[in-house]
């Protein structure tokens, strides 16, 4: 059964009495599908929106999973698509979303904050916080259309230590774009020949959502971060 319209027609009657599966948003009706490894929002016209995957679900996706998976399990459909192709028979194509932030490595966040506040006039600057597992201190400078992510080494094992050896005064470290589906984006980047740094698996970043980094040699000399679009805008 191809297309979201056919799927909704077949899926809705069987599940309508098992709980609220329909959500209305901006005058559109869509349904939630729990697959084996992800939660997908299926909209009219065949446009799907990824909501989360196992291990990387947003709070909203977790709530939907609890409600919808119970209903699907009750009718023996948990993890099944009822013939519906989540990508409508087409491979997913990643389109980067908005620029979320520019990462700037610095030997001292406190000194960099003075620059952005006193010289450039930034007034919305977050508190400095640590991410020991990633070896950095982080502070966000909030701008009208994006953020500056100031990152400082947490210790001598920090992954940005080598960057600062080459750039003692600090400098632009990476750019970060949002994507709707971090797993699909990762798989597509790998299929197109781009190298994903680290283990290749997404990890949770400073915004609390999964991220990956792409090798700068495959990105025109720029270290590119892709991040799952946060549930709440910064």
LOPA-530302 format. One line per field, with one value per residue: z negated, y negated, x of N, C-alpha, C in turn. Coordinates in pm, 1 decimal. Example, Ala and Ser with C-alpha at 12.3 -4.5 7.8 and 13.67 -1.06 7.14 Angstrom:
n.Z: [-780.0 / -708.0]
n.Y: [569.0 / 225.0]
n.X: [1319.0 / 1285.0]
ca.Z: [-780.0 / -714.0]
ca.Y: [450.0 / 106.0]
ca.X: [1230.0 / 1367.0]
c.Z: [-780.0 / -787.0]
c.Y: [330.0 / -3.0]
c.X: [1320.0 / 1290.0]
REM end
This chain:
n.Z: [0.0 / 102.9 / 17.0 / -208.3 / -237.1 / -174.7 / -379.1 / -613.8 / -578.0 / -604.7 / -852.6 / -1051.5 / -1116.7 / -1259.2 / -1488.9 / -1613.2 / -1842.4 / -2046.7 / -2169.7 / -2171.3 / -1864.4 / -1677.9 / -1592.8 / -1582.1 / -1405.5 / -1309.3 / -1133.5 / -1008.0 / -988.7 / -1131.7 / -1177.0 / -1418.5 / -1402.0 / -1541.9 / -1488.5 / -1478.2 / -1553.2 / -1566.2 / -1594.5 / -1397.3 / -1243.2 / -1047.0 / -784.1 / -590.2 / -233.4 / -214.6 / -346.9 / -581.1 / -923.9 / -1127.9 / -1466.2 / -1670.3 / -1783.5 / -1916.4 / -2216.8 / -2160.1 / -2195.2 / -2203.7 / -2476.4 / -2395.3 / -2193.5 / -2346.5 / -2506.4 / -2310.5 / -2217.6 / -2436.0 / -2445.1 / -2183.3 / -2110.9 / -2290.0 / -2203.6 / -1943.0 / -1998.8 / -2117.9 / -1909.8 / -1771.4 / -1602.9 / -1658.5 / -1558.9 / -1298.4 / -961.6 / -818.6 / -547.6 / -462.4 / -324.4 / -488.1 / -381.0 / -147.8 / 57.7 / 154.4 / 126.0 / -168.6 / -164.5 / -276.9 / -385.1 / -494.0 / -777.3 / -952.5 / -1039.2 / -1339.5 / -1530.8 / -1558.9 / -1634.4 / -1852.4 / -1947.5 / -2241.1 / -2458.8 / -2694.5 / -2819.3 / -2978.5 / -2907.0 / -2638.4 / -2659.1 / -2757.2 / -2527.8 / -2342.3 / -2484.3 / -2574.3 / -2357.5 / -2120.5 / -2197.3 / -2276.6 / -2460.5 / -2563.6 / -2717.5 / -2807.4 / -3100.8 / -3188.3 / -3146.5 / -3221.1 / -3020.8 / -3084.4 / -2969.7 / -2706.8 / -2713.5 / -2735.9 / -2834.3 / -2809.9 / -2669.7 / -2571.9 / -2344.9 / -2279.0 / -1986.9 / -1763.2 / -1542.8 / -1562.5 / -1743.4 / -1919.8 / -2007.0 / -2261.5 / -2333.5 / -2563.4 / -2666.8 / -2885.1 / -3024.3 / -3004.5 / -2826.1 / -2644.9 / -2334.5 / -2185.3 / -2238.6 / -2063.9 / -1851.7 / -1965.8 / -2010.4 / -1757.1 / -1707.5 / -1908.9 / -2009.6 / -1982.6 / -1784.2 / -1497.6 / -1522.4 / -1440.2 / -1240.0 / -1288.3 / -1178.1 / -1172.9 / -1148.7 / -1050.3 / -1095.9 / -1251.9 / -1232.8 / -972.9 / -836.1 / -904.0 / -787.4 / -520.6 / -468.0 / -499.1 / -295.7 / -80.3 / -89.3 / -282.4 / -578.6 / -905.4 / -1214.8 / -1506.0 / -1666.2 / -1483.9 / -1567.1 / -1680.0 / -1942.2 / -2251.0 / -2247.3 / -2346.6 / -2348.9 / -2433.5 / -2249.3 / -1993.2 / -1808.2 / -1531.1 / -1391.4 / -1093.3 / -883.4 / -825.5 / -586.4 / -403.8 / -385.5 / -260.5 / -405.6 / -641.9 / -969.8 / -1026.2 / -1211.4 / -1260.3 / -1392.8 / -1570.7 / -1529.9 / -1790.4 / -2035.1 / -2154.1 / -2058.1 / -2086.6]
n.Y: [118.4 / -200.9 / -528.5 / -793.5 / -852.3 / -616.7 / -454.7 / -585.0 / -558.9 / -282.7 / -234.6 / -394.5 / -309.7 / -72.3 / -143.1 / -352.1 / -329.8 / -275.8 / -475.6 / -819.2 / -886.5 / -1074.1 / -1389.6 / -1738.9 / -2007.1 / -2325.8 / -2332.7 / -2088.2 / -1735.9 / -1456.6 / -1134.4 / -913.3 / -686.5 / -404.6 / -251.6 / 17.9 / -101.2 / -372.9 / -675.2 / -802.8 / -1074.1 / -1076.2 / -1248.1 / -1409.0 / -1386.4 / -1254.2 / -1350.1 / -1299.9 / -1323.5 / -1286.7 / -1188.8 / -1078.9 / -831.1 / -505.8 / -551.3 / -811.3 / -979.8 / -1263.4 / -1440.5 / -1479.6 / -1286.3 / -1056.4 / -1064.1 / -1032.7 / -782.1 / -614.7 / -637.6 / -569.8 / -329.5 / -147.2 / -133.8 / -36.5 / 208.3 / 336.3 / 413.6 / 574.6 / 447.7 / 317.6 / 180.1 / 241.2 / 145.7 / 176.1 / 206.7 / -41.8 / -254.4 / -417.2 / -611.5 / -653.8 / -487.7 / -604.8 / -697.5 / -863.2 / -1210.7 / -1434.2 / -1758.8 / -2031.1 / -2219.9 / -2522.4 / -2735.2 / -2654.6 / -2713.0 / -2869.5 / -2729.3 / -2832.7 / -2800.9 / -2865.9 / -2982.2 / -3085.1 / -3115.4 / -3313.9 / -3544.9 / -3561.1 / -3605.6 / -3866.3 / -3998.3 / -3955.9 / -4070.7 / -4331.2 / -4450.9 / -4377.9 / -4402.0 / -4207.2 / -4092.4 / -3881.3 / -3625.8 / -3304.1 / -3092.4 / -2959.7 / -2618.9 / -2278.1 / -1998.0 / -1724.1 / -1466.1 / -1520.9 / -1675.6 / -1958.1 / -2299.9 / -2497.3 / -2776.0 / -2970.3 / -3230.8 / -3412.9 / -3506.5 / -3703.2 / -3537.0 / -3299.3 / -3115.3 / -3169.8 / -2933.7 / -2907.1 / -2732.4 / -2580.9 / -2415.9 / -2139.2 / -1983.5 / -1856.1 / -1650.6 / -1727.3 / -1737.1 / -1968.4 / -2071.8 / -2039.4 / -2196.6 / -2450.8 / -2464.2 / -2509.9 / -2738.7 / -2966.9 / -3192.4 / -3123.5 / -3057.8 / -3012.0 / -2705.0 / -2511.5 / -2472.0 / -2448.6 / -2277.3 / -2227.0 / -1925.0 / -1726.0 / -1449.4 / -1276.6 / -1023.2 / -937.3 / -1140.3 / -1091.3 / -835.0 / -894.8 / -1076.7 / -909.6 / -728.7 / -889.5 / -926.7 / -1089.7 / -1124.4 / -1026.5 / -1145.2 / -999.2 / -728.1 / -699.2 / -683.8 / -877.1 / -1122.2 / -1279.1 / -1625.8 / -1966.9 / -2088.9 / -1899.0 / -1715.5 / -1459.5 / -1450.2 / -1467.7 / -1475.5 / -1581.1 / -1495.2 / -1744.8 / -1738.6 / -1637.6 / -1831.2 / -2067.5 / -2175.0 / -2260.7 / -2191.5 / -2027.8 / -2018.2 / -1825.8 / -1843.4 / -1706.7 / -1865.6 / -2079.3 / -2036.1 / -2262.5 / -2595.8 / -2779.0]
n.X: [86.0 / 85.3 / 194.7 / 93.7 / -176.1 / -317.4 / -221.4 / -311.2 / -585.0 / -618.7 / -509.8 / -626.5 / -903.3 / -861.9 / -728.4 / -854.7 / -1017.4 / -844.2 / -707.2 / -578.2 / -462.4 / -450.7 / -327.1 / -361.9 / -227.1 / -146.9 / -366.4 / -348.4 / -386.5 / -234.6 / -74.1 / 76.4 / 341.6 / 485.3 / 778.1 / 1019.3 / 1256.7 / 1223.3 / 1024.3 / 775.6 / 616.8 / 338.6 / 220.0 / -42.6 / -34.2 / 199.7 / 426.3 / 667.8 / 771.8 / 1044.8 / 1056.6 / 1205.6 / 1445.5 / 1529.5 / 1696.0 / 1754.0 / 1535.3 / 1326.9 / 1165.5 / 899.2 / 869.0 / 901.5 / 671.4 / 474.8 / 548.7 / 487.1 / 206.8 / 120.3 / 252.5 / 145.3 / -117.2 / -79.6 / 37.0 / -172.7 / -332.4 / -167.9 / 15.5 / 250.3 / 552.3 / 504.4 / 430.5 / 202.7 / 211.5 / 282.6 / 522.6 / 766.6 / 936.5 / 809.7 / 891.1 / 1118.5 / 1462.6 / 1578.9 / 1647.1 / 1874.3 / 1821.9 / 1980.6 / 1886.7 / 1823.6 / 2102.0 / 2234.0 / 2437.1 / 2762.4 / 3062.6 / 3313.7 / 3636.8 / 3821.1 / 4082.1 / 3997.0 / 3687.9 / 3577.3 / 3722.9 / 3649.6 / 3377.0 / 3376.2 / 3463.3 / 3251.5 / 3042.3 / 3128.1 / 3264.1 / 3126.5 / 2865.1 / 2678.9 / 2402.1 / 2262.2 / 2373.8 / 2460.0 / 2510.5 / 2828.2 / 2904.8 / 2996.1 / 3105.3 / 3218.6 / 3243.2 / 3281.1 / 3496.4 / 3502.1 / 3435.5 / 3144.2 / 2972.0 / 2699.7 / 2642.6 / 2373.3 / 2211.2 / 2000.7 / 1939.4 / 2081.3 / 2337.0 / 2645.1 / 2873.0 / 3079.7 / 3369.4 / 3583.4 / 3882.8 / 3835.8 / 4011.2 / 4349.7 / 4319.5 / 4137.7 / 3958.5 / 3986.9 / 4230.4 / 4451.5 / 4368.3 / 4381.7 / 4651.9 / 4747.1 / 4612.6 / 4653.2 / 4518.3 / 4261.1 / 3961.3 / 3736.3 / 3579.0 / 3385.9 / 3086.3 / 2733.5 / 2451.2 / 2098.3 / 1905.3 / 1622.0 / 1616.8 / 1848.1 / 1959.8 / 1893.4 / 2023.6 / 2291.1 / 2326.9 / 2285.4 / 2492.4 / 2714.6 / 2663.7 / 2707.1 / 2972.3 / 3089.8 / 3278.7 / 3199.0 / 3286.4 / 3450.6 / 3284.3 / 3089.5 / 2834.6 / 2555.1 / 2584.6 / 2491.8 / 2463.6 / 2548.2 / 2301.0 / 2131.2 / 2037.9 / 2079.6 / 2389.6 / 2621.0 / 2953.9 / 3111.0 / 3381.8 / 3624.2 / 3774.6 / 3604.3 / 3421.0 / 3486.5 / 3698.8 / 3589.0 / 3484.2 / 3194.7 / 2901.7 / 2614.1 / 2294.8 / 2015.9 / 1707.0 / 1620.5 / 1358.2 / 1258.9 / 1310.8 / 1618.2]
ca.Z: [0.0 / 116.5 / -13.8 / -343.3 / -236.4 / -183.4 / -511.3 / -713.8 / -557.2 / -656.4 / -990.0 / -1143.8 / -1171.7 / -1350.3 / -1612.6 / -1663.2 / -1974.8 / -2143.2 / -2227.0 / -2079.4 / -1771.5 / -1584.4 / -1645.3 / -1486.9 / -1417.9 / -1197.0 / -1043.9 / -941.4 / -1070.3 / -1103.5 / -1267.4 / -1471.9 / -1379.5 / -1618.2 / -1423.6 / -1570.0 / -1599.8 / -1559.0 / -1597.2 / -1277.9 / -1224.6 / -908.7 / -750.0 / -462.2 / -121.0 / -213.6 / -408.3 / -712.7 / -1010.9 / -1227.7 / -1599.7 / -1762.1 / -1768.6 / -2045.1 / -2276.0 / -2130.4 / -2184.2 / -2276.2 / -2570.5 / -2321.7 / -2126.4 / -2448.5 / -2543.9 / -2199.4 / -2211.7 / -2540.9 / -2409.3 / -2055.5 / -2106.2 / -2363.9 / -2117.1 / -1831.6 / -2051.7 / -2149.0 / -1788.1 / -1706.2 / -1493.6 / -1703.0 / -1474.0 / -1161.8 / -883.1 / -748.7 / -405.0 / -430.4 / -312.5 / -561.7 / -290.9 / -23.1 / 161.0 / 201.6 / 23.0 / -234.2 / -118.5 / -383.6 / -355.5 / -619.8 / -820.1 / -983.7 / -1112.2 / -1482.5 / -1598.2 / -1516.5 / -1747.9 / -1861.6 / -2051.8 / -2309.9 / -2578.8 / -2812.8 / -2793.7 / -3049.0 / -2825.1 / -2516.5 / -2695.6 / -2763.0 / -2389.8 / -2281.8 / -2560.6 / -2583.4 / -2227.4 / -2018.3 / -2250.4 / -2302.4 / -2593.3 / -2607.9 / -2726.3 / -2905.6 / -3201.5 / -3151.0 / -3206.9 / -3179.9 / -2959.6 / -3103.4 / -2879.7 / -2577.2 / -2736.8 / -2712.3 / -2898.3 / -2704.8 / -2700.6 / -2452.1 / -2322.6 / -2202.3 / -1890.0 / -1711.0 / -1441.7 / -1584.9 / -1865.8 / -1921.2 / -2111.2 / -2308.7 / -2393.2 / -2628.2 / -2712.3 / -3021.7 / -3083.0 / -2904.7 / -2729.3 / -2563.7 / -2190.1 / -2119.4 / -2278.2 / -1945.4 / -1775.8 / -2030.4 / -1990.0 / -1625.9 / -1710.1 / -2051.5 / -2047.8 / -1958.5 / -1649.8 / -1457.7 / -1532.1 / -1357.9 / -1219.2 / -1320.3 / -1110.7 / -1222.6 / -1056.1 / -1110.6 / -1130.4 / -1263.9 / -1185.6 / -826.7 / -787.8 / -915.7 / -688.4 / -387.3 / -454.6 / -480.1 / -163.2 / 17.8 / -100.7 / -388.8 / -698.2 / -1034.6 / -1313.4 / -1624.9 / -1644.5 / -1379.3 / -1631.8 / -1739.0 / -2086.7 / -2297.0 / -2248.5 / -2449.3 / -2348.4 / -2482.0 / -2137.3 / -1929.0 / -1710.8 / -1469.4 / -1326.1 / -965.0 / -865.5 / -748.6 / -453.4 / -317.0 / -396.1 / -212.9 / -505.7 / -757.8 / -1056.7 / -1025.1 / -1307.0 / -1232.8 / -1517.6 / -1566.2 / -1560.9 / -1928.7 / -2051.3 / -2184.0 / -2001.9 / -2188.5]
ca.Y: [0.0 / -312.3 / -663.2 / -814.5 / -853.7 / -478.7 / -402.7 / -642.6 / -501.7 / -146.9 / -230.6 / -466.8 / -237.0 / 34.2 / -194.5 / -470.3 / -310.5 / -237.7 / -591.5 / -933.9 / -874.3 / -1185.8 / -1519.3 / -1846.3 / -2109.6 / -2417.9 / -2293.3 / -1962.7 / -1616.9 / -1356.6 / -1021.1 / -874.4 / -546.1 / -353.3 / -142.3 / 90.7 / -180.8 / -516.2 / -726.5 / -885.2 / -1144.3 / -1056.9 / -1355.0 / -1399.2 / -1421.4 / -1172.6 / -1415.1 / -1241.7 / -1395.3 / -1200.1 / -1244.5 / -1026.1 / -690.5 / -447.0 / -606.5 / -953.8 / -1037.1 / -1385.3 / -1416.5 / -1469.3 / -1156.9 / -953.6 / -1065.6 / -974.8 / -639.8 / -545.4 / -633.7 / -505.9 / -190.9 / -65.1 / -113.2 / 49.9 / 342.6 / 394.9 / 472.5 / 653.1 / 372.3 / 245.6 / 201.3 / 273.9 / 29.2 / 210.3 / 188.3 / -180.0 / -280.7 / -542.1 / -708.8 / -652.2 / -417.5 / -685.3 / -715.9 / -993.6 / -1308.8 / -1531.1 / -1900.6 / -2096.0 / -2324.6 / -2651.0 / -2739.5 / -2661.6 / -2790.4 / -2864.4 / -2694.0 / -2909.4 / -2752.1 / -2975.8 / -2940.3 / -3137.1 / -3159.4 / -3440.4 / -3653.4 / -3570.5 / -3668.0 / -4010.7 / -4048.1 / -3959.2 / -4160.1 / -4470.2 / -4504.3 / -4355.4 / -4443.4 / -4096.9 / -4109.2 / -3755.3 / -3530.4 / -3201.5 / -3056.8 / -2861.3 / -2488.2 / -2178.4 / -1870.9 / -1645.5 / -1351.7 / -1569.3 / -1745.4 / -2102.2 / -2394.3 / -2554.7 / -2895.1 / -3015.3 / -3371.1 / -3405.0 / -3612.9 / -3697.3 / -3433.6 / -3181.6 / -3123.1 / -3143.5 / -2836.7 / -2920.5 / -2607.4 / -2591.0 / -2282.0 / -2102.2 / -1934.1 / -1837.6 / -1549.1 / -1784.6 / -1723.2 / -2095.8 / -2114.6 / -2049.6 / -2312.7 / -2571.6 / -2468.7 / -2572.0 / -2870.7 / -3000.1 / -3294.6 / -3070.3 / -3081.9 / -2933.8 / -2562.1 / -2436.4 / -2527.6 / -2346.9 / -2289.2 / -2138.5 / -1831.7 / -1664.8 / -1309.6 / -1263.1 / -890.2 / -940.1 / -1230.5 / -1019.7 / -728.5 / -953.8 / -1131.5 / -796.7 / -672.9 / -983.6 / -928.5 / -1177.9 / -1050.1 / -1069.1 / -1133.4 / -919.8 / -592.5 / -699.7 / -687.9 / -1008.4 / -1139.2 / -1394.6 / -1747.9 / -2068.0 / -2126.2 / -1786.7 / -1636.3 / -1387.5 / -1522.1 / -1401.8 / -1565.8 / -1533.7 / -1524.6 / -1868.7 / -1713.7 / -1608.4 / -1944.0 / -2189.4 / -2229.2 / -2309.0 / -2090.5 / -2048.4 / -1944.5 / -1813.8 / -1815.8 / -1690.3 / -1990.8 / -2075.9 / -2049.4 / -2403.5 / -2684.0 / -2844.7]
ca.X: [0.0 / 178.1 / 148.7 / 40.7 / -321.2 / -361.3 / -186.9 / -401.0 / -717.1 / -620.1 / -459.4 / -713.0 / -1017.6 / -820.6 / -669.8 / -924.5 / -1076.6 / -742.3 / -640.1 / -562.7 / -351.6 / -456.5 / -286.1 / -388.5 / -124.8 / -149.8 / -474.9 / -319.6 / -403.4 / -134.0 / -75.7 / 205.5 / 372.5 / 599.0 / 848.5 / 1106.9 / 1369.8 / 1200.0 / 888.2 / 759.2 / 490.4 / 297.7 / 127.7 / -110.2 / 49.5 / 320.5 / 542.0 / 690.7 / 865.0 / 1107.8 / 1041.9 / 1306.3 / 1480.2 / 1563.9 / 1816.4 / 1767.0 / 1402.3 / 1296.2 / 1054.6 / 773.1 / 865.5 / 882.5 / 530.0 / 400.3 / 580.9 / 411.4 / 65.0 / 91.4 / 300.0 / 49.4 / -232.5 / -41.5 / 60.2 / -302.6 / -389.5 / -65.4 / 77.9 / 368.6 / 668.0 / 464.8 / 387.1 / 79.1 / 233.0 / 319.7 / 665.1 / 787.2 / 998.2 / 733.8 / 963.7 / 1230.6 / 1564.1 / 1573.7 / 1744.1 / 1894.3 / 1832.0 / 2015.2 / 1795.4 / 1885.4 / 2228.8 / 2204.5 / 2541.1 / 2901.7 / 3146.2 / 3438.0 / 3727.0 / 3888.8 / 4155.5 / 3928.6 / 3550.6 / 3553.9 / 3776.7 / 3570.1 / 3249.2 / 3400.3 / 3470.3 / 3117.1 / 2955.6 / 3174.3 / 3303.7 / 3023.3 / 2735.0 / 2585.3 / 2342.1 / 2201.9 / 2483.8 / 2427.1 / 2609.5 / 2928.9 / 2880.2 / 3095.8 / 3067.9 / 3341.3 / 3250.6 / 3327.7 / 3621.6 / 3492.3 / 3345.4 / 3060.1 / 2891.8 / 2630.9 / 2607.5 / 2249.6 / 2190.7 / 1863.5 / 1915.9 / 2165.8 / 2416.5 / 2788.2 / 2905.4 / 3217.0 / 3415.5 / 3714.6 / 3924.6 / 3800.7 / 4134.9 / 4455.5 / 4278.7 / 4029.8 / 3979.6 / 4017.4 / 4364.4 / 4536.4 / 4323.1 / 4433.1 / 4796.4 / 4767.4 / 4546.1 / 4660.5 / 4420.3 / 4127.8 / 3909.8 / 3620.2 / 3607.7 / 3291.4 / 2951.7 / 2633.8 / 2322.6 / 1993.5 / 1841.3 / 1502.9 / 1639.3 / 1993.0 / 1999.0 / 1885.5 / 2129.5 / 2417.9 / 2332.9 / 2298.6 / 2626.9 / 2806.1 / 2638.6 / 2761.7 / 3116.4 / 3139.4 / 3317.8 / 3144.7 / 3393.7 / 3423.7 / 3234.2 / 2987.2 / 2703.6 / 2524.3 / 2596.0 / 2415.0 / 2542.4 / 2523.2 / 2158.9 / 2052.9 / 1987.1 / 2189.9 / 2470.8 / 2735.9 / 3048.0 / 3158.5 / 3523.7 / 3643.8 / 3828.4 / 3490.6 / 3329.1 / 3550.9 / 3789.2 / 3513.2 / 3426.9 / 3050.0 / 2820.2 / 2471.5 / 2224.7 / 1870.6 / 1640.0 / 1569.8 / 1213.4 / 1234.0 / 1413.1 / 1700.7]
c.Z: [0.0 / 73.4 / -149.7 / -345.0 / -251.1 / -319.9 / -616.0 / -701.4 / -617.8 / -805.3 / -1088.5 / -1198.4 / -1276.7 / -1484.5 / -1678.4 / -1803.5 / -2082.6 / -2201.5 / -2124.2 / -1991.1 / -1675.6 / -1654.7 / -1539.2 / -1512.2 / -1292.3 / -1088.8 / -965.0 / -1039.5 / -1032.3 / -1206.4 / -1304.9 / -1452.4 / -1460.2 / -1543.2 / -1524.5 / -1628.5 / -1599.6 / -1568.2 / -1481.6 / -1278.6 / -1077.4 / -875.7 / -617.1 / -351.0 / -120.1 / -274.9 / -551.3 / -792.7 / -1119.6 / -1364.8 / -1698.6 / -1731.2 / -1904.2 / -2095.6 / -2253.6 / -2113.4 / -2262.7 / -2376.2 / -2500.1 / -2254.8 / -2226.9 / -2490.0 / -2435.3 / -2192.3 / -2313.8 / -2499.9 / -2287.0 / -2052.7 / -2180.4 / -2277.1 / -2002.4 / -1879.0 / -2077.4 / -2027.3 / -1708.0 / -1594.3 / -1536.0 / -1614.6 / -1331.4 / -1090.4 / -809.8 / -598.8 / -367.1 / -428.4 / -375.1 / -475.5 / -154.4 / 91.1 / 213.5 / 91.4 / -37.6 / -178.6 / -223.4 / -327.8 / -487.0 / -649.7 / -853.3 / -1049.7 / -1259.7 / -1555.8 / -1525.1 / -1640.5 / -1743.3 / -1978.2 / -2111.0 / -2428.6 / -2707.2 / -2775.7 / -2859.5 / -2967.3 / -2697.3 / -2543.4 / -2701.8 / -2623.2 / -2330.4 / -2353.4 / -2548.6 / -2448.2 / -2124.4 / -2068.5 / -2271.7 / -2445.5 / -2649.1 / -2604.5 / -2839.1 / -3005.0 / -3145.2 / -3220.7 / -3148.4 / -3113.1 / -2966.3 / -3005.8 / -2740.8 / -2590.6 / -2715.1 / -2817.2 / -2785.5 / -2756.5 / -2570.4 / -2455.3 / -2229.5 / -2115.7 / -1833.2 / -1617.6 / -1461.8 / -1719.1 / -1831.5 / -2036.6 / -2145.9 / -2377.4 / -2440.7 / -2675.6 / -2858.6 / -3097.6 / -2971.2 / -2798.5 / -2634.7 / -2414.2 / -2118.9 / -2158.5 / -2156.9 / -1859.1 / -1833.4 / -2024.2 / -1858.4 / -1619.9 / -1854.5 / -2098.5 / -2034.8 / -1815.9 / -1618.9 / -1451.1 / -1442.6 / -1334.7 / -1238.8 / -1251.3 / -1171.8 / -1110.3 / -1127.4 / -1164.2 / -1132.9 / -1213.2 / -1033.3 / -769.0 / -793.3 / -806.2 / -547.7 / -365.8 / -427.9 / -340.8 / -53.3 / 4.0 / -206.0 / -513.1 / -824.0 / -1139.4 / -1434.0 / -1589.8 / -1529.2 / -1435.1 / -1688.0 / -1889.3 / -2125.2 / -2310.3 / -2356.1 / -2455.6 / -2396.3 / -2372.9 / -2068.8 / -1819.1 / -1646.9 / -1412.3 / -1197.9 / -941.8 / -779.5 / -608.1 / -352.8 / -309.6 / -356.2 / -314.2 / -631.1 / -838.4 / -1070.5 / -1127.8 / -1255.6 / -1362.9 / -1492.4 / -1605.2 / -1703.3 / -1933.8 / -2078.4 / -2127.4 / -2114.3 / -2196.1]
c.Y: [-122.1 / -441.9 / -673.5 / -808.8 / -711.3 / -419.9 / -454.3 / -581.1 / -362.4 / -140.7 / -287.4 / -383.3 / -133.8 / -18.0 / -305.3 / -452.1 / -278.7 / -356.9 / -700.4 / -920.5 / -992.4 / -1312.7 / -1624.0 / -1959.3 / -2195.7 / -2372.4 / -2166.6 / -1848.2 / -1516.2 / -1245.1 / -980.6 / -724.0 / -507.7 / -234.6 / -76.8 / 1.0 / -330.0 / -549.7 / -824.8 / -947.3 / -1135.5 / -1159.4 / -1330.8 / -1442.6 / -1347.3 / -1238.3 / -1366.1 / -1327.9 / -1300.1 / -1266.4 / -1192.2 / -880.8 / -637.6 / -501.7 / -756.4 / -1018.1 / -1166.3 / -1354.1 / -1400.2 / -1332.9 / -1044.5 / -946.0 / -1000.6 / -825.0 / -562.7 / -530.1 / -546.4 / -360.7 / -98.5 / -33.3 / -18.8 / 194.4 / 413.2 / 460.7 / 546.9 / 581.3 / 296.5 / 281.6 / 237.9 / 149.7 / 54.0 / 184.2 / 48.6 / -195.2 / -416.0 / -649.6 / -710.8 / -589.7 / -491.3 / -696.1 / -853.9 / -1084.7 / -1417.9 / -1672.1 / -1969.8 / -2206.2 / -2450.7 / -2633.0 / -2754.3 / -2744.0 / -2779.1 / -2835.6 / -2768.5 / -2854.9 / -2869.7 / -2921.9 / -2986.6 / -3186.6 / -3294.3 / -3558.8 / -3671.6 / -3635.2 / -3820.1 / -4070.9 / -4061.3 / -4056.8 / -4305.4 / -4531.0 / -4493.5 / -4384.3 / -4331.9 / -4106.8 / -3979.9 / -3645.8 / -3432.5 / -3177.9 / -2953.0 / -2728.5 / -2386.2 / -2057.7 / -1780.4 / -1530.1 / -1391.3 / -1657.3 / -1895.2 / -2172.0 / -2463.5 / -2678.6 / -2943.2 / -3166.2 / -3369.3 / -3529.1 / -3601.4 / -3580.0 / -3305.7 / -3198.4 / -3114.5 / -3047.5 / -2850.8 / -2790.5 / -2623.9 / -2451.5 / -2258.6 / -2053.1 / -1911.4 / -1734.1 / -1600.4 / -1771.4 / -1854.7 / -2149.3 / -2134.6 / -2168.4 / -2440.1 / -2578.7 / -2537.0 / -2712.3 / -2918.7 / -3103.1 / -3244.5 / -3097.7 / -2993.7 / -2786.0 / -2478.8 / -2518.1 / -2414.7 / -2377.1 / -2189.9 / -2047.2 / -1768.5 / -1525.3 / -1283.3 / -1127.4 / -885.9 / -1027.7 / -1161.2 / -914.2 / -784.0 / -1011.7 / -1020.4 / -736.4 / -760.8 / -1001.4 / -1020.1 / -1094.9 / -1112.0 / -1043.6 / -1049.4 / -779.7 / -584.2 / -702.3 / -827.6 / -1007.3 / -1265.5 / -1515.9 / -1845.1 / -2112.5 / -2012.5 / -1701.8 / -1567.6 / -1467.6 / -1427.6 / -1510.2 / -1500.6 / -1581.6 / -1650.0 / -1846.7 / -1678.9 / -1724.4 / -2075.1 / -2255.0 / -2279.5 / -2190.1 / -2120.3 / -1958.0 / -1942.1 / -1776.4 / -1797.9 / -1822.4 / -1985.3 / -2094.6 / -2193.7 / -2487.2 / -2750.3 / -2991.5]
c.X: [88.7 / 113.0 / 84.7 / -110.3 / -374.7 / -335.4 / -282.5 / -538.6 / -726.8 / -591.0 / -560.5 / -828.1 / -977.8 / -772.8 / -750.8 / -979.3 / -973.5 / -668.0 / -619.4 / -439.8 / -345.9 / -413.9 / -317.2 / -288.8 / -128.2 / -247.7 / -446.8 / -338.5 / -296.6 / -142.6 / 66.2 / 224.6 / 496.3 / 657.7 / 941.9 / 1214.2 / 1344.5 / 1052.2 / 874.8 / 621.2 / 453.9 / 190.3 / 60.5 / -15.7 / 181.6 / 441.8 / 555.9 / 787.3 / 913.5 / 1096.6 / 1145.1 / 1334.7 / 1521.2 / 1696.0 / 1830.4 / 1630.2 / 1392.1 / 1185.6 / 920.3 / 759.9 / 841.9 / 735.2 / 445.3 / 423.0 / 496.6 / 266.0 / 39.8 / 135.4 / 204.8 / -72.3 / -199.0 / -20.5 / -72.2 / -366.0 / -283.7 / 6.7 / 201.7 / 487.3 / 633.9 / 413.2 / 256.9 / 91.8 / 276.5 / 471.2 / 692.2 / 850.8 / 930.8 / 811.8 / 1084.5 / 1335.5 / 1552.7 / 1681.9 / 1754.9 / 1899.7 / 1862.6 / 1915.4 / 1872.6 / 2022.0 / 2196.2 / 2308.7 / 2673.9 / 2984.7 / 3278.6 / 3520.9 / 3803.2 / 3968.1 / 4088.6 / 3789.6 / 3525.6 / 3604.1 / 3695.2 / 3434.9 / 3264.7 / 3402.0 / 3331.1 / 3024.8 / 3000.0 / 3209.1 / 3192.1 / 2882.3 / 2634.8 / 2532.9 / 2283.1 / 2309.3 / 2454.2 / 2539.3 / 2706.5 / 2897.6 / 2976.9 / 3030.7 / 3191.3 / 3355.7 / 3297.5 / 3451.7 / 3617.7 / 3405.9 / 3269.2 / 2988.2 / 2830.3 / 2606.2 / 2487.5 / 2230.8 / 2049.4 / 1837.8 / 1997.0 / 2236.8 / 2564.5 / 2812.7 / 3052.7 / 3256.9 / 3559.7 / 3755.7 / 3887.8 / 3924.4 / 4236.1 / 4421.0 / 4170.0 / 4059.9 / 4010.1 / 4155.5 / 4454.4 / 4498.1 / 4381.9 / 4585.7 / 4829.8 / 4709.1 / 4541.2 / 4558.1 / 4277.0 / 4083.9 / 3790.8 / 3656.5 / 3515.9 / 3165.6 / 2851.9 / 2502.0 / 2224.5 / 1943.8 / 1722.1 / 1531.2 / 1789.2 / 2040.7 / 1998.4 / 1994.9 / 2265.2 / 2432.4 / 2351.8 / 2437.6 / 2728.4 / 2789.2 / 2697.8 / 2912.1 / 3173.4 / 3168.8 / 3258.1 / 3251.7 / 3350.9 / 3378.3 / 3136.6 / 2847.1 / 2678.5 / 2547.8 / 2521.4 / 2505.5 / 2497.9 / 2378.0 / 2069.6 / 1990.9 / 2104.6 / 2257.8 / 2570.7 / 2826.3 / 3097.9 / 3301.1 / 3542.2 / 3698.8 / 3719.2 / 3392.7 / 3396.1 / 3641.3 / 3720.9 / 3462.6 / 3278.1 / 2984.0 / 2676.2 / 2402.9 / 2075.5 / 1807.2 / 1583.0 / 1419.2 / 1176.1 / 1346.2 / 1490.2 / 1664.3]
REM end
